[in-house]
């Protein structure tokens, strides 16, 4: 959707580290931690701007029902990794961090307006869940292998709205942050939607079509054992090799497979060049020296 080649810097691991680091700080002195890092309107007015982001890197000093806080941390880290890494891989690091910042600031803005203190990691989890449910299909991810992802998102929306209607001001802040992040997601999808509407081929589709056409030419050249065609196609493939792409093993070349994976692979040029060289008949045979005419000296 947003991603450019080489744009993924794995920022999700930094966010995971921050959650663990802040959890250790909270474990040492929970009250002091909350006083220093929670979001509060008074603190922001004093110039303590770090509170705009630090409020969400915590387990809020409590567990879920009878679950201990380390176990809660584990589940939060698991959810953050599953959803965050998928979105960062889909978008790229910069758009993912932009989404993270917009959602965090949206929650903080609502908290500032309502004058409610904020502390807990669940705010950003709602934003991640709603976008993740829109990006990933239900068939690709089901909770416990049974519950479709969209149902889980609808249930989360119901919980937030129900709590907000009955006076839970923190739910209003969570809704504001999720709405801000989801709005960014929708606005960033507009160019792609317009491109689809105009029936333009995506880069991946054009890449696959070109590779499929090349493979047809490769099979024809190998069947005809045409050395000039093979040499030309090897040279063309070598010019289009993308460096730094994971390449399959020497025996694994299957562009005519059912899944069509190789046709869409960025390493297709390198694999096809290797495949062509393996099926090249070799240089033209040299004629027998005895059959060559004897050289004559010019007088």
C-alpha positions in Angstrom: 0.0 0.0 0.0 2.7 2.5 1.0 5.8 0.5 0.9 8.9 1.2 -1.2 11.8 -1.2 -1.6 14.2 -1.1 1.2 12.0 1.1 3.3 11.4 -1.4 6.1 13.7 -0.7 9.1 12.0 -3.0 11.6 10.9 -0.3 14.0 8.5 -2.7 15.6 11.5 -4.2 17.5 12.2 -0.7 19.0 8.6 -0.5 20.2 8.9 -3.9 21.7 12.1 -2.9 23.5 10.4 0.2 24.9 7.6 -1.8 26.3 10.0 -4.1 28.1 12.2 -1.3 29.3 9.3 0.7 30.7 7.9 -2.4 32.3 11.1 -2.8 34.2 11.0 0.8 35.3 7.4 0.4 36.5 8.3 -2.8 38.4 10.9 -0.8 40.5 8.5 1.9 41.6 5.0 1.9 40.1 3.8 5.1 41.8 6.9 7.1 40.8 6.7 5.7 37.3 3.0 6.7 36.9 3.8 10.2 38.3 6.7 10.6 35.8 5.4 9.0 32.6 1.6 9.0 32.6 -0.3 11.5 30.4 -1.7 14.4 32.3 -2.9 17.8 31.2 -1.1 19.5 34.1 2.2 17.9 33.2 1.8 18.9 29.5 1.2 22.5 30.5 4.4 22.4 32.5 6.3 21.5 29.4 6.7 17.7 30.0 6.0 16.8 26.4 7.4 13.3 26.7 4.1 12.4 28.3 2.5 12.6 24.8 4.0 9.2 24.0 5.3 7.5 27.2 1.8 6.9 28.7 1.3 3.9 26.4 4.5 2.0 27.1 3.2 0.4 30.3 0.9 -2.2 31.7 -0.8 0.4 33.9 0.5 -1.2 37.1 -2.1 -4.0 37.1 -2.9 -7.3 35.5 -5.9 -8.8 33.8 -8.1 -10.3 36.5 -5.9 -13.0 38.1 -3.2 -12.9 35.4 0.2 -11.6 36.7 1.7 -8.5 35.1 4.6 -10.4 33.4 2.0 -12.6 31.6 0.0 -9.6 30.6 3.2 -8.0 29.2 3.9 -11.2 27.2 0.4 -11.1 25.6 0.7 -7.4 24.8 4.1 -7.9 23.2 2.7 -10.8 21.2 -0.2 -8.8 19.9 2.0 -5.8 19.2 4.5 -8.0 17.3 1.8 -9.9 15.3 -0.1 -6.8 14.2 2.7 -4.2 14.2 5.2 -6.3 12.2 2.5 -7.2 9.6 1.5 -3.5 9.1 5.1 -2.3 9.0 6.0 -5.0 6.4 2.9 -3.9 4.4 3.5 -0.2 4.6 7.1 0.5 5.4 8.7 2.0 8.5 7.9 5.7 7.9 4.2 5.3 7.3 3.9 2.8 10.1 5.6 5.2 12.6 3.5 8.1 11.3 0.3 6.0 12.0 1.7 5.2 15.4 2.4 8.8 16.2 -1.0 10.0 14.9 -2.9 7.5 16.9 -0.9 8.3 20.1 -1.4 12.1 19.6 -5.1 11.6 18.9 -5.6 9.8 22.2 -3.5 12.4 24.0 -5.5 15.2 22.5 -8.7 13.7 23.7 -7.2 13.1 27.1 -6.1 16.7 27.2 -9.5 18.0 26.2 -11.3 15.8 28.7 -8.7 16.3 31.5 -8.4 12.6 32.1 -5.0 11.0 32.9 -3.9 8.2 30.6 -1.7 5.2 31.4 -1.7 1.9 29.6 -0.7 0.0 26.5 -4.2 -0.8 25.3 -4.8 2.5 23.5 -2.5 1.8 20.6 -3.6 -1.9 20.5 -7.1 -0.8 19.5 -5.8 1.3 16.7 -3.6 -1.6 15.5 -6.4 -4.0 15.7 -8.8 -2.0 13.6 -6.3 -1.3 10.8 -4.9 -4.9 11.0 -8.5 -6.2 10.5 -8.9 -4.1 7.4 -5.6 -5.1 5.9 -5.5 -8.8 6.7 -8.3 -11.1 5.5 -10.3 -13.3 7.8 -9.0 -16.4 6.1 -5.4 -15.4 6.8 -5.9 -14.8 10.6 -8.4 -16.2 13.0 -8.3 -16.0 16.8 -7.8 -19.5 18.2 -8.3 -20.7 14.6 -12.1 -20.0 15.0 -13.0 -16.4 15.5 -12.6 -14.2 12.3 -10.5 -11.1 12.8 -13.3 -8.7 11.8 -15.6 -10.1 14.5 -12.9 -9.4 17.0 -12.6 -5.8 15.7 -16.4 -5.3 15.9 -16.4 -6.7 19.4 -13.6 -4.2 20.4 -15.6 -1.3 18.9 -18.7 -2.4 20.9 -16.7 -2.5 24.1 -15.2 1.0 23.6 -18.6 2.6 22.6 -20.5 0.8 25.4 -17.9 2.0 28.0 -17.9 5.6 26.6 -21.7 5.8 26.8 -21.6 4.8 30.5 -19.0 7.4 31.5 -15.6 5.7 30.8 -13.7 8.8 29.6 -10.6 6.8 28.9 -12.7 4.9 26.3 -13.4 8.2 24.6 -9.7 8.9 24.4 -9.1 5.4 23.0 -11.8 5.9 20.4 -10.3 9.3 19.4 -6.8 7.8 18.9 -8.2 4.8 16.9 -10.3 7.1 14.8 -7.3 9.4 14.0 -5.1 6.4 13.1 -7.8 4.8 11.0 -8.4 8.1 9.2 -4.8 8.2 8.2 -5.0 4.6 7.0 -8.0 5.5 4.8 -6.6 8.7 3.4 -3.3 6.9 2.5 -5.3 4.2 0.6 -6.9 6.8 -1.7 -4.2 6.9 -4.4 -4.2 3.1 -4.7 -8.0 3.0 -4.9 -8.0 5.6 -7.7 -5.4 3.6 -9.5 -7.5 0.4 -9.3 -10.5 2.4 -10.6 -8.6 3.4 -13.7 -7.7 -0.3 -14.3 -4.0 0.4 -14.2 -1.7 -2.5 -13.7 0.2 -2.5 -10.4 4.0 -2.8 -10.4 3.8 -6.3 -9.1 1.4 -7.4 -11.8 3.4 -5.8 -14.6 6.5 -7.4 -13.2 4.8 -10.8 -13.2 3.5 -10.5 -16.7 7.0 -9.5 -18.0 8.6 -12.5 -16.3 5.9 -14.8 -17.6 6.6 -13.7 -21.1 10.3 -14.1 -20.6 9.8 -17.6 -19.4 7.9 -18.5 -22.5 10.8 -17.2 -24.6 13.3 -19.2 -22.4 11.4 -22.5 -23.0 11.4 -21.8 -26.7 15.1 -21.0 -26.9 16.0 -24.1 -24.8 13.8 -26.4 -26.9 15.4 -25.0 -30.2 18.9 -25.1 -28.6 19.4 -21.7 -30.2 22.7 -20.4 -28.9 22.2 -16.8 -30.0 18.8 -16.6 -28.3 20.2 -18.2 -25.2 23.2 -15.8 -25.1 20.9 -12.8 -25.6 18.5 -13.8 -22.9 21.3 -14.6 -20.4 22.8 -11.1 -21.0 19.3 -9.5 -20.6 18.6 -11.3 -17.4 22.0 -10.5 -15.9 21.3 -6.7 -16.5 18.1 -6.9 -14.5 19.4 -8.9 -11.5 18.3 -7.3 -8.2 21.1 -7.5 -5.7 20.4 -8.5 -2.1 17.4 -10.7 -2.9 17.1 -14.1 -1.3 17.6 -16.7 -4.1 16.3 -20.3 -4.1 18.7 -23.3 -4.1 20.2 -24.3 -7.5 17.7 -27.1 -8.0 14.6 -25.0 -7.2 13.3 -23.2 -10.3 9.6 -23.5 -10.8 8.1 -20.5 -12.7 5.5 -22.7 -14.2 4.3 -24.0 -10.8 0.6 -23.6 -9.8 1.3 -20.9 -7.2 3.2 -18.7 -9.7 5.5 -17.7 -6.9 8.7 -17.5 -9.0 7.0 -15.4 -11.7 6.4 -12.7 -9.0 9.8 -13.1 -7.3 12.3 -10.2 -7.5 15.1 -12.8 -7.9 13.5 -14.2 -11.1 16.2 -12.6 -13.3 19.1 -14.2 -11.4 17.4 -17.6 -11.3 16.5 -17.5 -15.0 20.0 -16.6 -15.9 21.3 -19.5 -13.9 18.7 -21.8 -15.5 19.6 -20.7 -19.0 23.3 -21.2 -18.4 22.6 -24.7 -17.0 20.7 -25.6 -20.3 23.1 -23.8 -22.6 24.5 -26.3 -25.2 27.9 -24.7 -25.0 30.1 -23.0 -27.6 30.1 -24.0 -31.3 32.2 -27.1 -31.9 35.6 -26.3 -33.4 36.1 -27.9 -36.8 38.8 -30.7 -37.1 42.2 -29.2 -37.8 42.9 -31.8 -40.5 39.9 -30.7 -42.5 41.0 -27.1 -42.6 42.8 -25.9 -45.7 46.6 -25.7 -45.4 47.9 -22.2 -45.1 49.8 -20.9 -48.1 52.6 -18.4 -48.0 52.2 -15.3 -50.2 55.1 -14.7 -52.5 
